[in-house]
Amino acid sequence: MKLETLPPKKGDYYLQDYEETYRNFKWEEAEQNFSWYHTGKVNMAYEAIDRHVEGFRKNKVALYYRNGNRIEKYTFKEMKEWSNRAGNVFKDYGVEKGDRVFVFMPRSPELYYAMLGGIKIGAIVGPLFEAFMEGAVRDRLLDSGAEYLVTTPELLERVPEKDLPDLKTIFIVGEHVQETEKYIDFKKQMGKASKNLDILWVDREDGLILHYTSGSTGKPKGVLHVHNAMIQQYMTAKWVLDLKEEDIYWCTADPGWVTGTSYGMFGPWLVGATNVVVGGRFRPEQWYQAIEDFGVSVWYSAPTAFRMLMGAGDEIVNRYDLTSLRHILSVGEPLNPEVIRWGTKVFGHRIHDTWWMTETGAHIICNYPSMEIRPGSMGKPIPGVKVAIVDNEGKELPPYKMGNLAIRKGWPSMMRKIWNNPEKYASYFLPSGWYVSGDSAYMDEDGYFWFQGRIDDVILTSGERVGPFEVESKLVEHPAVAEAGIIGKPDPVRGEIIKAFISLRDGYEPSEQLEEEIRSFVKKGLAAHAAPREIEFLDKLPKTRSGKIMRRVLKSWELGLPTGDLSTMED
Ligand code: 6R9
């Protein structure tokens, strides 16, 4: 079978020659773009915001915000002043370097000032999804020992204060806040605070942000990143997002997910780009409208969103003017080839898949606009980082061998700690110096990486190893299938059999005939052993808030086992 490829796009890109850059690039070269390379004094918020105010971007829009009728815009200068005010308020109430300041809020300008303000005075900020319920909030605040929280009156009801003895001060963003010793009216205090602030210069290795991410079992773990992450976020905002001076950039991710900070705040602002933030729930019409209204040129989203847009149909795309778009990217889950084909058809642009993790802090394997895309592949490692497929002992495997997707330890934005859990941190690394991602993949002979599934999700059926991604991607090519999740179900004869959970597109109803049709579609299109023996139709698949299909939940449902931590599951 001929390999499907999409040729490079013609254009003037930061990364014109991937192979050559990969051979020659040194991180130290990039670091010389920053004054801290010479002075040793660093602060992420300074580099992302204040630095631009000293230069020519002072009056450039840093943030366009829309949520229903609330529409606002802020220049870099305004962002600087508001985050200074926030920093001053925190300082007044005792926040010191290294203290954890958690932010439990809907996406709003205040959320961004609060995070930047905290960073400016050396605090470690911790973003939480606004949809978290009490248990999820408790686990994270307890584990981090957070003393400070920024939240809204509505969300405060989900903060179990009696269980959180460390929590000293709560900054409330709302109208008519009743101030007490513990409850502070954040907006009122910001209004009174000075818009000038002496930034606290910190060390490159000082703590910046704590992102809680849940493993498949057990409690969520706090992944700590440091200010040094900026160098990789900065370079990838150029190489991968290809952000230019005139771009309007929209990252659809919430800051509760690492994508919403590394590439919803830090990366784009480090290169001085204009960020669009849209609040509220996902609706295809609203999303296309946002692209049209803001003139979005670079758009970063996730497979789940693209699949939902695809499911909503082509007719609706045509109602909007999307000609401002020039570069589209995806992250969070494997990007099905069918989705890339659809995107190329309706948007006239390829969708560029990017692979990375909360733990990696920034992009690791990507597709670049100047490079050929092989749909279904995550692309190639970013310059300055070495990636390989290794066995459990850390031995590098040859092309086409499925194994552990591993990264050579020491890339700049690597996590520096799992909060309170050094054993867990150590468990990511092999003695031979590889970080093991927990993902299973292979590399082809040209160095493109192909994702198979989480190691735990790979299915062993009649002696064949089947990655869920291949089967799911084939399933969504079927016209009736909107989304699919695959699990291995224990079977006395075959070891495991493949079971598919499927949600149907609008206009299709479950039936035995459809089931049979879907099964033979996979048999013919992929392989007999990859066809699901069992199919179950669901209205919706269980997903995380970042849009990942939760296969372990499907599996526990199937086997009648406890589902483990569900705090990151969508409502
Ligand atoms: C940024 C982010 C990390 C896990 C990762 C992998 C999956 C992310 C992917 C992808 C296939 C891609 N993942 N991007 N799988 N192709 N392009 O998603 O971080 O939430 O920590 O998840 O997500 O399984 O190991 P995080």
Boltz pocket constraint, residues with backbone or C-beta under 6 A from the ligand:
constraints:
  - pocket:
      binder: B
      contacts: [[A, 213], [A, 258], [A, 259], [A, 330], [A, 331], [A, 332], [A, 333], [A, 334], [A, 335], [A, 353], [A, 354], [A, 355], [A, 356], [A, 357], [A, 358], [A, 359], [A, 378], [A, 437], [A, 438], [A, 439], [A, 451], [A, 453], [A, 454], [A, 546]]
      max_distance: 6.0
